């Protein structure tokens, strides 16, 4: 519960530095969908887990596209985020996201469903580090460029992660062993008992 509360507070505080009102709620909804769907199909057949992973991959790629759009809009409007808020929020969210990513590390080579959860958590933690670096850059330069560069990196991570999950899920649906899934066998949790 403490970890969940910390993640919730970190995410709520992260809204403060976001420059659009659409991005944060969509990110939260995407995370909730990702974890909820993963839990709902955890004991289902591989085909159902792969179908769920397709939906989650589309969400990941959609969020990546949204980040690109936000970066372009920020460039157009010349908006400069508050560096102190970015840094503090990035650090708080990093603590929560690293804890979640650490718990999910064992599932990183599982089926597409579990891989999507791992990739989202890993990408969130990487994004938090990037936000803190951008905060330092914004503070040092007084410019929004460091934030825009980080947004581009985060968009690339989301798009790349979504593509990996999509590719693996399609292989699982076609009955072909995906490279990551074949090393774990076809069990219900992406790890051996």
N, C-alpha and C positions, 0 to 999 in steps of 0.2 A: 504494500500500500504506500509506503514512504517513497519508493521509487516512482510509482505512478503519479503520486502527488507532485514530486519534484519535476517529473517530465511535464506534467500539466502546467505547473507554474512557469517552468522554463519556456514552454511553448506560448503561454499567454503573454509573458514578458517579451518574447520574440516578436509578437505582433506590433509592439511599440515601434520597432525600427523598420517594419515593412512599409513600403510606400504605397501599396495598393490595398484596398479593402477586400479584394477578391482572392488574392493569393493565399493569405493565411487560412481562411476557412476551408479552401479547397485542399490545402496541404493537410490540415487536421482531418478532414473527411477522408482523404486518401489514406492516411495512416490508419484511421479507424477501420476503413474498409479492408485494408491489407491484413491487419491483425485479426479482424473479425472473420473474414472469409477463410483465412488460414486455419483458424481454430474450428470453424464449422465443417471443413472438409478434411480435417486431419486424419480421421480414420476411414475416409471414403476410398474407393478404388482409385488407382493411379489416373485413369481417364478423367474422373471428376476433379481431382487435384490439379491436373493439367489444364482443364477448362477454367478453373478458378484462377490459375496462374496467368492465363491469357488475359483475363479481365484486369488483373493486377498489373500486368505488363503495359497494357493500354493506359492505365492510370499513371504509371510511372512516366511513360513517354509524354502523356498529356501535361503532367506537371513540369517536365523538362521544357516543353514548348511554352508553357505559361511563364516560366522563369526567363526564357529568351525574350518573350514579349515585354515582360517587366523591365528587363535591362534596356531594351530599345526605347521604351517609354521614358525611363529615367534619363537616358541620354538625350532624348528629345526635349524633356522639360528642364533638364539641368538640376535636378533635385540632388541635394547632398544629405545623406543620412547623418544622424547624431552618432559620432564615433564612440562616446562613452557608453551609451545604451547598447550599441552593437557589441562592444567588447564584453560587457557584463552579462548580457543575455546569451551571447555565444558561449561563454564559460559555463554558465548554469546549465544550458541545454547540453553542452558537451559532456558534463558529468553524467547526466541521465542517459544520454544516447550511447556513451561508451559502456555503461553498465548493461544496457539492453543488448548492444552488439556483442558484448562478452558472453552473455547468456545464450545467445543464438549462434555463436561461433561454430559449435558442433554441427549445425545444420547447413552450413554454407555450401556443402557439396551434395545436399539432398536433392529431392525431386524439385521440379520447377516451383511448386507451391512454397516449399520451405526456403528455397533459394531466394525467392522474391522478398520474403520477410527479412532474411539476412542482409540482402543488398540494400533494402530501404533503410535498415538500421545503420549499416555501415556508411551509407551515403549521407545520412543525417549527421553522423559523428564527424565525417570528413568535412561536411558543409559547415559544421560549428567551428572547426579549426580555421577553415577558410574565412568565415565571418570575422573571427578574432583578428586574423591577418589583415583583412580589409579594414577593420576598425582602426588598426594601427596605421594603415596607409591613409585612410581618410583623415585621421588626426594629424598625421605628419604633413599631408599635402593640402588639406582644406578642400580637396576635390572629391567628387563622387566616382572618379575613375577606378580606384581600387575596388569599390563595391561592384561596379559594373564588370570588372574582370572576374571577380569571384562569382558573380551571377552566371557568367558564361561558363565557368568551370563547373558550377553546380548543375547547370542545365545539361552540360555534356555528360556528367555522371548519371543523371536521371535517364537521359536518352540511351546511354550505353547499357545501363543496368536493365532498363525495360526491354531493350533489344535482346540481351542475353537471356532473360527469362522467357521472352516470346519464342525465341529460337528453340530453347530447351523444351518448352511446353508443346510446341508443334511436333518436335521429334517424339515426345512421349505419346501424343495423340496418334501419331502415325505408327506407333508400335516399335519405333527404332530406339535403341538405348542411347540416351544422351550421354555425353562424356562424363558430366558430373554425376548423373543419376546412376550410371552403370557401376561406378566404384562403390556405391552404397547398397546395391541390390534393390529389389522392389519391395521394400517394407513400408509400413504406414507412417513412419516418422522421419525418414531420411537418415536414420542411424541404426546401427545394429544393437541388438539387446544382449 
